[in-house]
């Protein structure tokens, strides 16, 4: 169910909702043999909070799902599936001091070589709940008439259910100096320091950098170029701290509001770090290409290829219609809902790790917006490697030098009436390492019909087919589902 009793006052919104769903599956255990059918009732209570004015601005979306099994009643639970996306910024001193708080709860894979989140939509031993919390106080101001500064501290907690893999804490600090007003020639001096500690890893590690950057705007060519140089002190490449020179070159080319190319190449302690991103949009399409290689300090191995979810693509697409980011967010969410599109589709879910890694990722995506039809295609690959070549603790990196994950997703939607749509989703994921038993392959087909019953309620029903193949652990699953939602 989804119901809306939205309360709005001076830019503040509060929207509780309730969702009731039923799923009938032929393989509730996701087993290769001895498959058992089951009927599962899902009840989800959600709360959406938003603030767009005053000293506190941001959003919070939380959902708690209870699963109730018809046959195996002992598996029923009301508190094992949470979802959270929250980001708030509080201004303590106007124009000077603020505190940012962000938090998330979602599903992630324990191993890159097991069933990934979303496959069949059923609980899996390889899928766990992953939680993050980050608090960042910030300060900004001026040093004389020509120089401004920004400084901040940050503390981040990462935690996974049922395992210490991926559990980590990090504390960071940064200081940035730059010109008070932009000009043809720009400059900045940046200092950053971070201490990270993985519960199942080697313990605390430190990394600090001091970088100076100079940039030049060339208006005749619609070009911005930059060069940077500095030093880095870290023990991430070994157990002893050592110093390294850092330097880099970059450019941003924006010949029109519809086209942008950004490239950056840096030399770090682990070798080359780079990012390349191309965006282009037409009246009805958005195209993106990206390639990136970077250090990943999170306990979850999200690809370094960058943005590429369905929401991101349509957020870019609607830039010409609505320049205000907050209003555009509402516009995109309404469009996705009307067309039965999932905002997070195309996102990499990652897997748990016990230390920092180097991640190389590539992605390509395109979104189409027609009068009654919508389509999204996203392709991405990520290659994850230990920093030093020595394996990290944990099963994934034992006996393998790198972990590769390939993902393809396609979503087709057709608006049947102003209140109904038909949606087809196809997804493919392939993870592999250097050992044959690490090769895993999964495919899912999903067809669903969405109907808006009233301005506060909607109905979704459909069917899915999931196929998972791995060395001695293959299975398939078919299911039918229906969901009714109401916003109060």
C-alpha positions, -999 to +999 in steps of 0.1 A: +000+000+000+011+036-004-010+063+014-002+100+017-012+122+045+015+148+037+020+176+061+036+208+047+046+239+066+071+265+056+090+240+033+087+211+057+070+179+045+061+147+064+047+118+044+040+084+061+030+055+039+021+019+041+027-009+016+012-044+015+026-070-008+022-107-016+048-129-033+043-165-044+076-183-053+085-218-064+119-217-047+119-199-014+153-212-003+170-204-037+181-240-037+195-261-066+175-292-055+146-298-033+129-266-042+100-255-019+072-232-028+060-205-004+037-175-001+053-144+016+033-114+028+054-082+031+043-052+051+064-020+048+059+011+069+077+041+055+083+078+064+095+105+042+107+138+058+119+168+038+130+203+047+139+230+022+139+262+042+153+275+075+186+264+091+180+227+086+176+214+051+176+179+037+156+147+035+150+114+052+134+083+037+130+053+060+113+020+055+108-010+078+096-043+062+081-073+079+081-106+061+055-132+070+057-168+056+026-189+051+043-223+055+075-218+074+062-194+100+095-196+120+112-175+092+088-146+097+103-114+110+094-077+114+128-061+118+153-077+095+148-055+064+155-018+068+160+009+042+173+044+049+185+074+028+191+106+048+211+138+043+207+169+064+227+201+065+223+224+096+236+260+095+249+269+129+263+304+121+249+320+089+274+318+061+301+305+084+295+272+102+274+242+094+271+205+102+263+178+076+248+144+086+242+116+062+231+080+068+221+050+047+209+015+052+207-009+022+214-044+009+249-054-002+267-086-012+290-103+013+310-118-015+314-106-051+310-143-062+276-151-047+241-141-054+238-103-056+211-082-040+179-081-060+182-115-076+147-130-071+141-105-043+144-132-017+167-134+013+201-149+005+230-160+027+253-138+005+232-106+010+234-086+042+223-052+055+249-025+052+248+007+073+267+040+071+267+071+092+287+102+086+289+135+105+308+165+090+311+199+108+324+226+084+337+262+087+342+288+060+352+324+059+377+349+045+414+356+051+416+392+040+398+406+009+412+381-017+414+347+000+386+325+013+390+293+033+369+262+040+378+236+067+360+206+081+362+174+101+345+141+093+337+109+111+322+079+093+310+046+106+304+016+083+288-016+096+274-049+081+250-073+097+261-108+107+298-102+098+327-079+107+338-078+071+332-043+058+330-028+094+352+003+095+356+037+110+373+067+095+382+102+108+392+129+083+401+166+082+405+190+053+415+227+048+411+245+015+424+280+005+413+297-027+404+331-043+374+350-030+361+357-065+366+336-097+388+348-125+405+337-157+433+322-136+424+303-105+443+286-077+438+265-046+458+248-018+442+217-003+453+197+028+435+165+037+442+137+063+423+105+070+427+077+095+408+045+087+404+013+107+389-019+095+376-043+121+387-074+101+417-058+085+452-048+095+442-020+119+445+017+116+460+033+085+468+069+078+469+090+046+476+128+043+480+150+012+490+186+005+482+197-030+485+230-048+464+235-080+464+263-106+437+266-133+432+286-165+399+293-182+400+296-220+366+311-229+373+310-267+375+272-265+350+267-237+378+250-218+391+249-182+425+234-177+443+227-144+477+214-131+485+202-096+515+192-076+521+182-040+531+155-015+514+125+002+524+107+034+508+073+040+513+038+052+487+023+029+513+009+006+531-009+034+534-011+072+557+019+074+548+054+066+565+068+035+563+100+014+553+102-022+551+130-048+517+137-063+510+156-095+482+158-120+466+174-151+430+179-159+405+197-182+368+204-185+353+212-219+317+224-220+309+236-256+272+239-247+248+234-218+240+200-233+276+186-236+304+182-211+337+164-211+358+162-179+392+144-176+417+142-148+449+123-145+469+121-112+499+103-099+494+088-064+513+064-041+495+034-057+501+045-093+479+063-118+445+077-107+422+090-134+387+100-142+371+105-176+334+114-181+314+125-211+278+136-209+255+147-238+218+152-238+193+159-265+157+168-262+147+132-255+179+114-246+208+115-221+241+097-229+270+091-205+304+074-208+329+072-179+362+055-170+378+060-136+405+045-114+407+056-078+413+046-042+383+032-024+383+036+014+348+025+021+340-009+035+317-016+005+333-020-030+311+004-050+325+008-085+346+039-093+329+045-126+307+072-111+271+081-114+248+062-137+215+053-120+182+059-136+176+089-113+210+104-123+202+101-160+168+117-159+181+143-134+205+154-162+177+150-188+154+174-170+180+201-165+166+222-194+131+220-180+139+228-143+172+243-133+164+244-096+179+211-081+152+207-054+123+212-078+140+190-104+143+162-079+106+163-074+100+164-111+122+134-117+107+113-089+072+120-102+083+110-137+099+078-125+069+069-105+044+075-133+065+053-156+072+025-131+109+031-132+132+023-102+153+053-092+183+032-082+183+009-112+217+006-128+236+012-095+264-011-085+257-028-051+293-036-043+306-063-019+322-062+016+360-057+020+384-056+048+407-028+037+413-001+011+414-012-025+421+003-059+389+002-081+390+006-119+355+011-134+339+018-168+303+026-175+280+035-204+244+045-201+216+060-221+181+072-211+152+079-235+121+100-226+092+098-250+056+110-249+044+077-235+076+055-235+108+055-215+139+034-217+172+031-198+202+010-207+232+008-183+264-012-187+293-011-162+324-030-152+345-027-121+379-043-114+389-043-077+426-049-067+445-048-033+467-017-031+500-036-027+492-068-046+491-088-013+457-103-006+433-087+019+419-108+047+387-126+036+377-153+011+373-132-020+410-121-024+425-155-014+441-170-045+430-142-068+447-110-079+416-091-089+379-092-087+358-084-118+322-075-119+302-069-151+266-055-149+240-048-176+205-036-170+177-025-193+144-011-184+116-004-209+084+013-198+052+022-217+025+045-204-008+028-212-030+055-197-023+086-177-026+064-146-011+031-157+021+017-172+037-015-183+074-021-173+099-047-185+133-051-167+162-073-178+194-075-157+226-095-160+255-097-135+288-116-139+314-118-112+347-137-115+383-139-102+412-162-109+397-194-096+370-214-115+348-217-084+347-179-082+328-175-115+292-166-109+265-156-134+230-143-127+201-131-149+167-117-140+136-110-161+108-089-145+075-078-160+051-056-140+020-035-144+015-003-123-018+014-118-025+046-099-058+040-082-061+075-067-037+104-060-028+086-028-029+049-037-014+026-063-013-011-073+016-030-088+015-066-100+038-088-121+060-118-125+098-125-124+122-152-134+157-154-119+186-178-130+218-181-110+248-202-121+279-209-101+303-239-097+281-265-078+256-239-067+232-231-095+195-225-091+165-208-106+133-191-092+100-180-106+075-158-088+043-138-091+038-107-069+013-079-062+017-048-041-008-022-029+005+011-015-012+041+002+003+075+012-013+091+042 
